[in-house]
């Protein structure tokens, strides 16, 4: 799965103000940094689940072996 | 079929922290499992583990139960808290230490 495809899927599924996808090696170790107002008021588990659920098929088939996620609300992002 | 639900309930309540991981704390078989063990040790957590490679059916049950597709999976005081990213983040913010206190 290409980094662009991953980015596209996230952007189509939830409203985002910033999405960055990094290849940590081998094309199947991916880091996704997602900033979205949809995360406001949600727990970390819920936030991560929103992203992981989009790639359930690829994770199950090991097409994406490792997906590390960093979620931020726009406010958290601005305060970085 | 083994009663995985009861087994999991027992395991997660057996210690303050319970980790479902690939491999063991002394010999983790995946970078994320290794990192979680490292973080738990730094946090001084009293934890036990289950090597999911010993019983992949249990892991399948766990995935369904938590609606969480990956390992490791970490429970604090019987509650599912998430995977490696979340535990590391909770440690960095000091939240994990508070949960363990």
Backbone of each chain as ProteinMPNN parsed JSONL, in Angstrom:
{"seq_chain_A": "XXXXXXXXXXXXXXXXXXXXXXXXXXXXXXXXXXXXXXXXXXXXXXXXXXXXXXXXXXXXXXXXXXXXXXXXXXXXXXXX", "coords_chain_A": {"N_chain_A": [[0.843, -1.196, 0.0], [0.643, 2.153, -0.94], [2.123, 5.202, 0.351], [0.711, 7.457, -0.335], [-1.82, 6.428, -0.883], [-2.591, 5.579, 1.639], [-2.716, 7.992, 2.99], [-4.722, 9.22, 1.52], [-6.922, 7.562, 2.084], [-7.349, 8.038, 4.8], [-7.918, 10.773, 4.758], [-10.25, 10.794, 3.302], [-11.977, 9.533, 4.982], [-12.165, 10.841, 7.464], [-12.527, 14.235, 8.709], [-9.712, 16.235, 8.306], [-6.972, 18.31, 9.401], [-4.385, 18.071, 9.057], [-2.243, 15.661, 7.744], [0.251, 13.289, 7.97], [2.253, 10.868, 6.52], [4.612, 8.474, 7.175], [7.225, 6.386, 6.042], [8.603, 3.935, 7.819], [10.278, 1.993, 7.184], [10.838, -0.503, 4.788], [8.329, -0.32, 3.67], [6.152, -1.497, 4.851], [6.076, -0.784, 7.429], [4.607, 1.687, 8.933], [4.14, 5.098, 9.838], [1.614, 7.108, 10.998], [0.6, 10.377, 11.247], [-1.935, 12.218, 12.444], [-4.031, 14.977, 12.369], [-7.009, 16.078, 13.581], [-10.244, 17.557, 13.885], [-12.178, 15.795, 14.567], [-11.286, 14.266, 16.614], [-11.674, 15.514, 18.981], [-12.715, 15.398, 22.318], [-12.694, 12.672, 22.37], [-11.458, 9.504, 23.609], [-8.015, 8.33, 23.812], [-7.91, 5.666, 22.942], [-10.241, 5.502, 21.387], [-9.619, 7.389, 19.427], [-7.336, 6.278, 18.17], [-8.447, 3.94, 17.265], [-10.199, 4.841, 15.326], [-8.475, 5.373, 13.252], [-7.014, 2.947, 12.924], [-9.096, 1.197, 12.259], [-9.636, 1.833, 9.644], [-7.769, 0.491, 8.231], [-8.006, -2.153, 8.669], [-8.277, -4.44, 7.024], [-5.854, -4.512, 5.605], [-4.074, -4.721, 7.714], [-4.798, -7.158, 8.825], [-4.131, -8.851, 6.721], [-1.502, -8.512, 6.718], [-0.372, -6.806, 4.953], [0.01, -4.26, 5.66], [2.209, -4.236, 8.063], [2.974, -3.011, 10.418], [1.552, -0.346, 11.981], [1.996, 2.661, 13.262], [0.493, 5.094, 15.24], [-0.185, 8.529, 15.625], [-2.247, 10.7, 17.115], [-3.811, 13.864, 17.046], [-5.647, 16.673, 18.266], [-6.709, 19.659, 16.559], [-6.195, 21.796, 18.273], [-4.339, 20.729, 20.114], [-2.272, 20.305, 18.32], [-1.617, 22.909, 17.524], [-0.547, 23.815, 19.853], [1.853, 22.597, 20.074]], "CA_chain_A": [[0.0, 0.0, 0.0], [1.516, 3.327, -1.034], [1.9, 6.21, 1.379], [-0.347, 8.339, -0.832], [-3.108, 5.726, -0.717], [-2.9, 5.598, 3.073], [-3.106, 9.37, 3.293], [-6.009, 9.453, 0.861], [-7.987, 6.859, 2.794], [-7.616, 8.753, 6.056], [-8.539, 12.064, 4.451], [-11.616, 10.588, 2.827], [-12.81, 8.983, 6.047], [-12.428, 11.805, 8.534], [-12.042, 15.58, 8.408], [-8.371, 16.417, 8.873], [-6.294, 19.568, 9.083], [-2.996, 17.733, 8.743], [-1.956, 14.219, 7.738], [1.592, 12.989, 7.488], [2.503, 9.428, 6.523], [6.047, 8.206, 7.054], [7.639, 4.994, 5.881], [9.677, 3.696, 8.79], [11.161, 0.964, 6.644], [10.296, -1.668, 4.102], [7.024, -0.059, 3.074], [5.051, -2.071, 5.637], [6.114, -0.156, 8.751], [4.112, 3.016, 8.607], [3.723, 5.969, 10.929], [0.612, 8.077, 10.548], [0.338, 11.48, 12.162], [-3.211, 12.746, 11.965], [-4.628, 16.048, 13.156], [-8.407, 16.148, 13.155], [-11.226, 18.023, 14.877], [-13.029, 14.658, 14.942], [-10.715, 13.62, 17.811], [-12.024, 16.29, 20.178], [-13.636, 14.744, 23.244], [-12.595, 11.212, 22.31], [-10.305, 8.936, 24.32], [-6.922, 7.896, 22.923], [-8.292, 4.396, 22.319], [-11.209, 5.791, 20.324], [-8.918, 8.097, 18.346], [-6.486, 5.334, 17.433], [-9.335, 2.975, 16.616], [-10.74, 5.481, 14.12], [-7.468, 5.233, 12.193], [-6.726, 1.52, 12.706], [-10.24, 0.549, 11.613], [-9.594, 2.1, 8.194], [-6.766, -0.376, 7.607], [-8.166, -3.481, 9.257], [-8.038, -5.473, 6.01], [-4.416, -4.55, 5.304], [-3.373, -5.19, 8.913], [-5.079, -8.588, 8.944], [-3.423, -9.584, 5.672], [-0.089, -8.21, 6.926], [0.064, -5.899, 3.903], [0.599, -3.26, 6.547], [2.593, -5.041, 9.222], [3.008, -2.203, 11.624], [1.048, 1.007, 11.782], [2.0, 3.413, 14.508], [-0.422, 6.21, 15.05], [-0.154, 9.666, 16.534], [-3.428, 11.512, 16.84], [-3.839, 15.154, 17.732], [-6.712, 17.603, 17.887], [-6.072, 20.878, 16.024], [-5.716, 22.611, 19.399], [-3.093, 20.107, 20.596], [-1.264, 20.515, 17.279], [-1.209, 24.316, 17.582], [0.207, 24.049, 21.089], [3.11, 21.817, 20.048]], "C_chain_A": [[0.884, 1.255, 0.0], [1.15, 4.351, 0.039], [0.77, 7.156, 0.962], [-1.726, 7.728, -0.635], [-3.559, 5.757, 0.742], [-3.428, 6.973, 3.467], [-4.512, 9.651, 2.762], [-7.156, 8.804, 1.644], [-8.357, 7.561, 4.088], [-8.381, 10.038, 5.77], [-9.971, 11.921, 3.964], [-12.55, 10.164, 3.96], [-13.144, 10.002, 7.132], [-11.907, 13.192, 8.136], [-10.68, 15.79, 9.057], [-7.845, 17.804, 8.535], [-4.845, 19.297, 8.716], [-2.83, 16.215, 8.798], [-0.551, 14.023, 7.209], [1.828, 11.484, 7.622], [3.992, 9.204, 6.284], [6.291, 6.715, 6.91], [8.832, 4.758, 6.809], [10.604, 2.567, 8.322], [10.407, -0.159, 5.967], [8.925, -1.48, 3.488], [5.87, -0.678, 3.849], [5.113, -1.647, 7.096], [5.814, 1.324, 8.55], [3.825, 3.802, 9.876], [2.76, 7.007, 10.373], [0.404, 9.131, 11.625], [-0.896, 12.199, 11.636], [-3.729, 13.816, 12.923], [-6.059, 16.231, 12.662], [-9.309, 16.686, 14.258], [-12.139, 16.885, 15.342], [-12.52, 13.96, 16.209], [-11.138, 14.312, 19.113], [-13.034, 15.519, 21.03], [-13.598, 13.225, 23.216], [-11.367, 10.73, 23.074], [-9.244, 8.533, 23.309], [-7.277, 6.598, 22.209], [-9.241, 4.654, 21.151], [-10.536, 6.465, 19.137], [-8.097, 7.139, 17.496], [-7.338, 4.334, 16.644], [-9.902, 3.548, 15.318], [-9.775, 5.333, 12.943], [-7.231, 3.745, 11.882], [-7.844, 0.822, 11.937], [-10.232, 0.735, 10.1], [-8.679, 1.116, 7.475], [-6.834, -1.812, 8.115], [-7.802, -4.594, 8.27], [-6.534, -5.63, 5.754], [-3.607, -5.048, 6.499], [-3.552, -6.7, 9.049], [-4.3, -9.406, 7.914], [-1.915, -9.363, 5.754], [0.514, -7.374, 5.791], [0.675, -4.663, 4.582], [0.933, -4.007, 7.828], [2.525, -4.23, 10.506], [2.578, -0.789, 11.297], [1.09, 1.71, 13.126], [1.263, 4.726, 14.252], [-0.151, 7.293, 16.08], [-1.335, 10.544, 16.176], [-3.378, 12.791, 17.658], [-5.094, 15.92, 17.327], [-6.011, 18.851, 17.345], [-5.497, 21.749, 17.144], [-4.402, 22.062, 19.956], [-1.96, 20.377, 19.611], [-0.733, 21.939, 17.342], [-0.347, 24.605, 18.803], [1.537, 23.311, 21.131], [4.31, 22.761, 20.018]], "O_chain_A": [[1.768, 1.395, 0.845], [0.035, 4.366, 0.56], [-0.024, 7.598, 1.793], [-2.679, 8.417, -0.269], [-4.74, 5.936, 1.041], [-4.431, 7.104, 4.169], [-5.36, 10.226, 3.444], [-8.212, 9.405, 1.842], [-9.534, 7.668, 4.433], [-9.36, 10.357, 6.444], [-10.804, 12.802, 4.178], [-13.756, 10.404, 3.907], [-14.259, 10.028, 7.653], [-10.976, 13.314, 7.34], [-10.525, 15.541, 10.252], [-8.218, 18.396, 7.522], [-4.16, 20.147, 8.148], [-3.223, 15.57, 9.769], [-0.199, 14.523, 6.141], [1.631, 10.903, 8.689], [4.554, 9.692, 5.303], [5.649, 5.894, 7.566], [9.916, 5.306, 6.61], [11.585, 2.238, 8.988], [9.447, -0.699, 6.518], [8.408, -2.393, 2.846], [4.712, -0.408, 3.533], [4.305, -2.092, 7.911], [6.645, 2.094, 8.069], [3.332, 3.255, 10.862], [3.061, 7.695, 9.397], [0.073, 8.814, 12.767], [-0.897, 12.721, 10.521], [-3.849, 13.588, 14.127], [-6.295, 16.503, 11.485], [-9.161, 16.32, 15.424], [-12.792, 16.991, 16.38], [-13.237, 13.157, 16.807], [-10.978, 13.761, 20.202], [-14.061, 15.054, 20.537], [-14.352, 12.561, 23.926], [-10.367, 11.441, 23.178], [-9.517, 8.407, 22.115], [-6.989, 6.435, 21.023], [-9.071, 4.099, 20.065], [-10.837, 6.156, 17.984], [-8.15, 7.176, 16.267], [-7.002, 3.941, 15.526], [-10.065, 2.828, 14.333], [-10.193, 5.187, 11.795], [-7.247, 3.339, 10.72], [-7.592, -0.025, 11.081], [-10.756, -0.099, 9.362], [-8.791, 0.924, 6.264], [-5.876, -2.578, 8.014], [-7.118, -5.556, 8.621], [-6.016, -6.745, 5.696], [-2.585, -5.713, 6.33], [-2.605, -7.428, 9.346], [-3.863, -10.52, 8.202], [-1.146, -9.935, 4.981], [1.733, -7.246, 5.675], [1.688, -4.115, 4.149], [0.038, -4.37, 8.591], [2.073, -4.714, 11.544], [3.166, -0.123, 10.444], [0.311, 1.392, 14.025], [1.398, 5.358, 13.205], [0.082, 7.01, 17.255], [-1.416, 11.07, 15.067], [-2.956, 12.792, 18.814], [-5.547, 15.827, 16.186], [-4.838, 19.074, 17.643], [-4.442, 22.363, 16.982], [-3.471, 22.817, 20.235], [-0.828, 20.646, 20.013], [0.473, 22.156, 17.226], [0.477, 25.52, 18.794], [2.264, 23.394, 22.121], [5.454, 22.306, 19.993]]}, "seq_chain_B": "XXXXXXXXXXXXXXXXXXXXXXXXXXXXXXXXXXXXXXXXXXXXXXXXXXXXXXXXXXXXXXXXXXXXXXXXXXXXXXXXXXXXXXXXXXXXXXXXXXXXX", "coords_chain_B": {"N_chain_B": [[-13.927, -25.899, 22.002], [-11.761, -23.806, 23.774], [-12.623, -21.836, 26.644], [-12.1, -18.881, 26.019], [-12.871, -16.289, 26.677], [-13.413, -16.258, 29.484], [-10.921, -17.013, 30.396], [-9.301, -14.872, 29.554], [-10.486, -12.793, 31.029], [-9.763, -13.62, 33.588], [-6.957, -13.516, 33.402], [-6.434, -10.745, 32.899], [-7.123, -9.619, 35.255], [-5.363, -10.565, 37.014], [-3.019, -9.261, 37.63], [-1.746, -5.886, 38.252], [-1.009, -4.793, 35.782], [-1.451, -6.195, 32.592], [-0.062, -7.772, 29.822], [-0.531, -8.608, 26.484], [1.505, -10.031, 24.267], [3.987, -10.404, 21.593], [6.167, -12.939, 21.995], [8.319, -12.96, 24.904], [8.893, -10.993, 27.938], [11.669, -11.133, 28.384], [12.535, -12.033, 25.968], [11.402, -10.501, 23.594], [9.453, -10.686, 20.597], [8.929, -8.797, 18.79], [9.231, -5.411, 17.827], [7.466, -3.555, 18.922], [6.303, -4.855, 21.07], [8.581, -5.145, 22.591], [9.138, -2.494, 23.212], [6.969, -1.772, 24.784], [7.345, -3.399, 27.045], [9.712, -2.304, 27.974], [8.895, 0.309, 28.622], [6.982, -0.256, 30.612], [8.621, -1.315, 32.558], [10.198, 0.91, 33.142], [8.233, 2.48, 34.232], [7.866, 1.184, 36.512], [5.992, -0.809, 36.747], [3.933, -3.482, 37.96], [3.73, -6.256, 36.304], [2.29, -8.884, 34.262], [2.566, -11.281, 31.595], [1.289, -12.571, 28.456], [2.237, -14.726, 25.954], [1.285, -14.319, 22.805], [1.89, -15.89, 20.681], [1.912, -18.407, 21.604], [-0.681, -19.204, 21.623], [-2.629, -18.601, 19.221], [-5.349, -18.51, 18.821], [-6.43, -17.481, 21.105], [-5.531, -14.907, 20.858], [-6.993, -14.104, 18.638], [-9.552, -14.022, 19.749], [-9.162, -11.983, 21.573], [-8.709, -9.839, 19.866], [-11.221, -9.533, 18.725], [-12.739, -9.051, 20.985], [-11.735, -6.576, 21.968], [-11.965, -5.075, 19.755], [-9.68, -4.411, 18.356], [-6.996, -4.414, 16.209], [-4.314, -5.21, 16.39], [-1.18, -6.396, 17.922], [1.122, -5.373, 20.506], [-1.344, -5.776, 23.193], [-2.562, -3.968, 25.882], [-3.536, -4.105, 29.265], [-4.664, -2.227, 32.023], [-5.264, -2.488, 35.366], [-7.349, -4.267, 34.762], [-8.621, -2.99, 32.692], [-8.795, -2.335, 29.216], [-6.278, -0.537, 27.659], [-5.03, 0.013, 25.266], [-2.628, -0.073, 22.543], [0.907, -0.207, 21.814], [1.621, 2.483, 21.009], [-0.172, 4.083, 22.463], [0.316, 3.38, 25.149], [2.977, 4.199, 25.389], [2.644, 6.919, 24.982], [1.012, 7.559, 27.151], [2.82, 7.062, 29.145], [4.787, 8.982, 28.669], [3.382, 11.33, 29.2], [2.936, 11.011, 31.827], [0.643, 9.952, 32.671], [0.267, 7.197, 32.768], [1.771, 6.415, 34.997], [0.218, 7.607, 36.944], [-2.103, 6.121, 36.705], [-1.215, 3.744, 37.683], [-0.647, 4.227, 40.262]], "CA_chain_B": [[-13.099, -24.682, 22.026], [-11.49, -23.313, 25.123], [-13.393, -20.649, 26.994], [-11.098, -17.813, 26.032], [-13.371, -15.071, 27.34], [-13.182, -16.377, 30.931], [-9.47, -17.044, 30.604], [-8.81, -13.498, 29.401], [-10.96, -12.051, 32.202], [-8.92, -14.028, 34.716], [-5.596, -13.012, 33.191], [-6.295, -9.286, 33.001], [-7.333, -9.185, 36.643], [-4.395, -11.252, 37.868], [-1.948, -8.32, 38.004], [-2.136, -4.505, 37.921], [-0.879, -4.621, 34.333], [-1.315, -7.44, 31.851], [0.331, -7.491, 28.435], [-0.55, -9.655, 25.458], [2.623, -9.617, 23.421], [4.68, -11.434, 20.822], [7.376, -13.287, 22.722], [8.299, -12.771, 26.356], [9.643, -9.784, 28.316], [13.106, -11.358, 28.202], [12.808, -12.236, 24.544], [10.28, -10.028, 22.783], [9.596, -11.076, 19.188], [8.476, -7.689, 17.944], [9.736, -4.138, 18.356], [6.453, -2.859, 19.714], [6.21, -5.574, 22.343], [9.801, -4.815, 23.332], [9.037, -1.127, 23.715], [5.983, -1.761, 25.865], [7.998, -3.984, 28.217], [10.683, -1.309, 28.431], [8.138, 1.404, 29.238], [6.374, -0.748, 31.852], [9.703, -1.432, 33.545], [10.551, 2.284, 33.551], [7.137, 2.987, 35.058], [7.852, 0.381, 37.73], [4.712, -1.534, 36.781], [3.88, -4.899, 38.313], [2.978, -6.793, 35.168], [2.456, -10.243, 33.778], [2.378, -11.278, 30.15], [0.923, -13.79, 27.749], [2.83, -14.759, 24.62], [0.171, -14.67, 21.897], [2.327, -16.909, 19.726], [1.628, -19.703, 22.213], [-2.068, -19.549, 21.35], [-3.132, -17.549, 18.338], [-6.812, -18.445, 18.928], [-6.706, -16.545, 22.19], [-5.308, -13.572, 20.302], [-8.151, -13.804, 17.782], [-10.635, -13.664, 20.664], [-8.786, -10.681, 22.135], [-8.909, -8.841, 18.802], [-12.666, -9.333, 18.6], [-13.208, -8.491, 22.242], [-11.348, -5.168, 22.098], [-12.062, -4.411, 18.452], [-8.346, -3.821, 18.173], [-6.465, -5.413, 15.264], [-2.869, -5.499, 16.462], [-0.523, -6.642, 19.206], [0.628, -5.838, 21.801], [-2.525, -5.168, 23.8], [-2.213, -3.768, 27.289], [-4.62, -3.852, 30.216], [-4.275, -1.693, 33.318], [-6.335, -2.746, 36.334], [-8.456, -4.958, 34.114], [-9.205, -2.193, 31.604], [-7.984, -2.24, 28.01], [-5.839, 0.85, 27.428], [-4.597, 0.201, 23.887], [-1.401, -0.725, 22.105], [2.204, 0.387, 22.123], [1.63, 3.949, 20.869], [-0.933, 4.71, 23.54], [1.024, 3.173, 26.413], [4.154, 5.072, 25.371], [2.174, 8.29, 25.147], [0.55, 7.697, 28.538], [4.016, 7.106, 29.988], [5.448, 10.278, 28.463], [2.613, 12.396, 29.838], [2.848, 10.729, 33.252], [-0.696, 9.417, 32.925], [0.402, 5.774, 33.106], [2.218, 6.351, 36.388], [-0.946, 7.964, 37.768], [-3.031, 4.987, 36.667], [-0.639, 2.643, 38.448], [-0.481, 4.632, 41.663]], "C_chain_B": [[-12.933, -24.191, 23.461], [-12.312, -22.048, 25.384], [-12.436, -19.473, 27.161], [-11.559, -16.572, 26.781], [-13.093, -15.112, 28.84], [-11.694, -16.334, 31.242], [-8.892, -15.633, 30.552], [-9.228, -12.652, 30.611], [-10.104, -12.348, 33.428], [-7.526, -13.409, 34.605], [-5.499, -11.512, 33.462], [-6.514, -8.772, 34.424], [-6.26, -9.743, 37.576], [-3.269, -10.337, 38.359], [-2.394, -6.905, 37.646], [-2.034, -4.218, 36.42], [-0.72, -5.987, 33.677], [-1.083, -7.128, 30.381], [0.196, -8.739, 27.571], [0.458, -9.236, 24.414], [3.147, -10.77, 22.576], [5.993, -11.708, 21.508], [7.202, -13.058, 24.206], [9.073, -11.5, 26.704], [11.159, -9.951, 28.122], [13.487, -11.545, 26.738], [11.608, -11.824, 23.693], [10.526, -10.329, 21.302], [9.129, -9.966, 18.245], [8.879, -6.391, 18.623], [8.742, -3.432, 19.262], [6.27, -3.518, 21.078], [7.41, -5.227, 23.217], [9.686, -3.439, 23.962], [8.064, -1.043, 24.889], [6.603, -2.302, 27.153], [8.971, -2.975, 28.841], [9.981, -0.182, 29.2], [7.531, 0.961, 30.575], [7.424, -0.879, 32.946], [10.099, -0.051, 34.061], [9.501, 2.86, 34.474], [7.034, 2.214, 36.374], [6.581, -0.449, 37.87], [4.903, -2.992, 37.194], [3.053, -5.563, 37.213], [3.273, -8.258, 34.89], [2.17, -10.213, 32.277], [1.818, -12.608, 29.663], [1.527, -13.684, 26.358], [1.772, -15.24, 23.629], [0.575, -15.738, 20.88], [2.141, -18.319, 20.285], [0.199, -20.156, 21.923], [-2.716, -18.448, 20.521], [-4.66, -17.443, 18.4], [-7.218, -17.488, 20.039], [-6.554, -15.114, 21.674], [-6.465, -13.156, 19.398], [-9.331, -13.345, 18.637], [-10.411, -12.258, 21.227], [-9.046, -9.564, 21.126], [-10.382, -8.504, 18.656], [-13.196, -8.595, 19.822], [-12.948, -6.985, 22.325], [-11.551, -4.376, 20.814], [-10.758, -3.682, 18.144], [-7.534, -4.835, 17.367], [-5.024, -5.877, 15.485], [-2.403, -5.888, 17.864], [0.627, -5.656, 19.328], [-0.666, -5.145, 22.219], [-2.294, -5.135, 25.309], [-3.453, -3.44, 28.124], [-4.026, -3.281, 31.496], [-5.481, -1.828, 34.239], [-7.582, -3.335, 35.661], [-9.096, -4.217, 32.952], [-8.255, -2.15, 30.42], [-7.577, -0.786, 27.786], [-5.34, 1.085, 26.008], [-3.326, -0.557, 23.57], [-0.17, 0.07, 22.495], [2.189, 1.916, 22.084], [0.979, 4.623, 22.066], [-0.197, 4.573, 24.872], [2.26, 4.075, 26.494], [3.75, 6.525, 25.608], [1.718, 8.54, 26.584], [1.735, 7.772, 29.492], [4.682, 8.475, 29.895], [4.713, 11.405, 29.167], [2.462, 12.169, 31.347], [1.514, 10.109, 33.651], [-0.633, 7.955, 33.383], [0.799, 5.61, 34.578], [1.069, 6.661, 37.338], [-1.919, 6.786, 37.848], [-2.544, 3.849, 37.549], [-0.558, 2.946, 39.937], [-1.619, 4.113, 42.534]], "O_chain_B": [[-13.883, -24.178, 24.244], [-12.646, -21.3, 24.465], [-12.026, -19.122, 28.267], [-10.768, -15.89, 27.43], [-12.603, -14.138, 29.411], [-11.26, -15.71, 32.21], [-8.09, -15.25, 31.404], [-8.426, -11.89, 31.15], [-9.765, -11.452, 34.201], [-6.989, -12.86, 35.567], [-4.596, -11.06, 34.167], [-6.144, -7.646, 34.757], [-6.243, -9.441, 38.77], [-2.644, -10.61, 39.384], [-3.305, -6.726, 36.838], [-2.859, -3.498, 35.857], [0.046, -6.829, 34.146], [-1.802, -6.333, 29.774], [0.743, -9.794, 27.893], [0.292, -8.211, 23.753], [2.813, -11.934, 22.794], [6.847, -10.826, 21.603], [6.081, -12.972, 24.707], [9.823, -10.983, 25.876], [11.843, -9.003, 27.736], [14.61, -11.253, 26.328], [10.894, -12.665, 23.147], [11.654, -10.239, 20.817], [8.958, -10.188, 17.047], [8.867, -6.291, 19.85], [9.122, -2.793, 20.243], [6.107, -2.847, 22.097], [7.278, -5.04, 24.426], [10.087, -3.238, 25.108], [8.309, -0.33, 25.862], [6.41, -1.731, 28.226], [9.038, -2.819, 30.06], [10.418, 0.221, 30.278], [7.561, 1.709, 31.553], [7.158, -0.593, 34.113], [10.31, 0.139, 35.259], [9.812, 3.628, 35.384], [6.221, 2.544, 37.238], [6.148, -0.754, 38.981], [5.885, -3.64, 36.834], [1.828, -5.446, 37.192], [4.332, -8.788, 35.225], [1.608, -9.249, 31.758], [1.867, -13.622, 30.359], [1.352, -12.68, 25.669], [1.409, -16.416, 23.615], [-0.277, -16.405, 20.292], [2.202, -19.302, 19.546], [-0.1, -21.349, 21.971], [-3.277, -17.491, 21.056], [-5.214, -16.396, 18.065], [-8.217, -16.777, 19.931], [-7.343, -14.23, 22.009], [-6.869, -11.993, 19.393], [-10.025, -12.391, 18.285], [-11.34, -11.459, 21.34], [-9.535, -8.49, 21.478], [-10.751, -7.342, 18.486], [-13.984, -7.656, 19.716], [-13.83, -6.215, 22.704], [-11.339, -3.164, 20.78], [-10.74, -2.52, 17.736], [-7.394, -5.985, 17.783], [-4.567, -6.824, 14.844], [-3.126, -5.732, 18.848], [1.074, -5.138, 18.306], [-1.036, -4.095, 21.693], [-1.891, -6.123, 25.922], [-4.291, -2.622, 27.744], [-3.017, -3.777, 31.998], [-6.572, -1.346, 33.935], [-8.712, -2.946, 35.96], [-10.001, -4.736, 32.3], [-7.052, -1.953, 30.59], [-8.432, 0.097, 27.729], [-5.233, 2.234, 25.578], [-2.984, -1.542, 24.225], [-0.21, 0.91, 23.393], [2.679, 2.57, 23.005], [1.498, 5.597, 22.611], [-0.099, 5.536, 25.633], [2.55, 4.646, 27.546], [4.419, 7.262, 26.332], [1.998, 9.591, 27.162], [1.675, 8.451, 30.517], [5.088, 9.053, 30.904], [5.34, 12.335, 29.676], [1.931, 13.021, 32.059], [1.288, 9.784, 34.817], [-1.38, 7.535, 34.267], [0.241, 4.785, 35.3], [0.954, 6.058, 38.405], [-2.479, 6.491, 38.904], [-3.34, 3.085, 38.095], [-0.418, 2.044, 40.763], [-1.637, 4.361, 43.739]]}, "name": "protein", "num_of_chains": 2, "seq": "XXXXXXXXXXXXXXXXXXXXXXXXXXXXXXXXXXXXXXXXXXXXXXXXXXXXXXXXXXXXXXXXXXXXXXXXXXXXXXXXXXXXXXXXXXXXXXXXXXXXXXXXXXXXXXXXXXXXXXXXXXXXXXXXXXXXXXXXXXXXXXXXXXXXXXXXXXXXXXXXXXXXXXXXXXXXXXXXXXXXX"}
